[in-house]
Amino acid sequence: MSKVKTDTHELTYTSAMSELKKIIDSIEQGDVKIDALNTNLERANFLVAYCQQKLRTIESSISASEA
């Protein structure tokens, strides 16, 4: 199994979305070698989960402030 970068220390929602878009673009254009495809997909999955969590956190904060 490949080691996927999962450090979120310097990651922001915007940077995660930007990186995710780059990964998707490179896969769609066929720029990713088959050996790196799994690593890219794992990173993309991590970024999606990170962004979803950020959105859930913001949604909870909004809900709490409306209460």
LINMOZI-V779216 format. One record per residue. N is the residue number from 1. RES is the residue in one small letter. SS is DSSP state (H for helix, E for strand, C for the rest). PSI is psi in whole degrees, 0 to 359 (none if undefined). Layout:
((N | RES | SS | PSI) (N | RES | SS | PSI))
This chain:
((1 | m | C | 141) (2 | s | C | 155) (3 | k | C | 118) (4 | v | C | 136) (5 | k | C | 119) (6 | t | C | 16) (7 | d | C | 126) (8 | t | C | 8) (9 | h | C | 312) (10 | e | C | 11) (11 | l | C | 135) (12 | t | C | 167) (13 | y | H | 314) (14 | t | H | 316) (15 | s | H | 325) (16 | a | H | 316) (17 | m | H | 321) (18 | s | H | 315) (19 | e | H | 320) (20 | l | H | 317) (21 | k | H | 319) (22 | k | H | 317) (23 | i | H | 312) (24 | i | H | 315) (25 | d | H | 316) (26 | s | H | 324) (27 | i | H | 314) (28 | e | H | 327) (29 | q | C | 355) (30 | g | C | 21) (31 | d | C | 352) (32 | v | C | 124) (33 | k | C | 150) (34 | i | H | 326) (35 | d | H | 332) (36 | a | H | 353) (37 | l | H | 313) (38 | n | H | 316) (39 | t | H | 317) (40 | n | H | 318) (41 | l | H | 320) (42 | e | H | 317) (43 | r | H | 317) (44 | a | H | 316) (45 | n | H | 319) (46 | f | H | 315) (47 | l | H | 320) (48 | v | H | 313) (49 | a | H | 319) (50 | y | H | 313) (51 | c | H | 319) (52 | q | H | 318) (53 | q | H | 318) (54 | k | H | 314) (55 | l | H | 320) (56 | r | H | 320) (57 | t | H | 316) (58 | i | H | 317) (59 | e | H | 319) (60 | s | H | 319) (61 | s | H | 318) (62 | i | H | 315) (63 | s | H | 318) (64 | a | H | 323) (65 | s | H | 338) (66 | e | H | 342) (67 | a | C | none))
